[in-house]
Amino acid sequence: DSTGAATPRDFGTYIDYDYVIHMDQGACPFDENAAIWLKHSTDEDPDFRVLRIAELQTYTAVAIRQLR
């Protein structure tokens, strides 16, 4: 028997991103290509870069890629 799982991805499979942040619709404080800090101090280089932002029906999804 073959087993497996399919999970939907907000941005499809053609974008190489590490995480998706979900937030309230219209609450996204940055734009695509913004540098963001999630794990380290803003005194250091940014941790992540925003790749895509999608305004979906009930929330905003933000695809980010880890830089370091």
C-alpha positions in Angstrom: 0.0 0.0 0.0 1.1 3.5 -0.8 0.6 6.1 1.9 1.2 9.8 1.9 -0.4 13.0 2.7 -1.2 16.0 0.6 -1.3 19.4 2.2 -2.4 22.6 0.6 0.1 25.4 0.3 -1.0 29.0 0.3 1.6 29.9 -2.4 1.8 26.6 -4.4 4.9 24.6 -4.9 6.8 26.9 -7.2 8.1 29.3 -4.6 10.9 28.3 -2.3 9.8 29.5 1.1 10.4 28.3 4.7 7.4 29.5 6.6 4.0 31.1 6.2 2.8 33.7 8.7 -1.0 34.0 9.0 -2.4 37.3 10.2 -5.7 39.2 10.2 -6.8 40.5 6.9 -5.3 43.9 6.1 -3.0 43.7 9.2 0.3 43.0 7.3 2.8 45.8 8.3 5.3 45.1 5.6 5.6 44.5 1.8 7.2 41.9 -0.4 11.0 41.8 -0.1 11.0 43.4 3.4 13.6 42.1 5.8 12.2 40.9 9.1 13.6 39.8 12.4 11.9 36.9 14.2 14.7 35.2 16.2 17.5 37.8 16.6 17.9 41.4 17.7 17.4 44.2 15.1 21.0 45.1 15.9 22.0 42.1 13.8 21.3 41.2 10.2 17.7 40.2 9.5 16.6 36.5 9.9 14.0 36.4 7.1 12.9 38.0 3.9 9.3 38.3 2.8 8.8 36.6 -0.5 5.0 36.9 -1.2 1.9 38.3 0.5 -1.5 36.9 -0.3 -4.7 38.6 0.8 -7.0 35.6 1.1 -10.7 35.6 1.9 -10.4 35.5 5.7 -6.7 36.3 6.4 -3.4 37.5 5.0 -0.7 34.9 4.3 3.0 35.9 4.2 5.6 33.6 2.7 9.1 34.1 4.2 12.5 32.6 3.6 15.1 32.2 6.2 18.3 34.1 5.5 20.6 32.6 8.2 
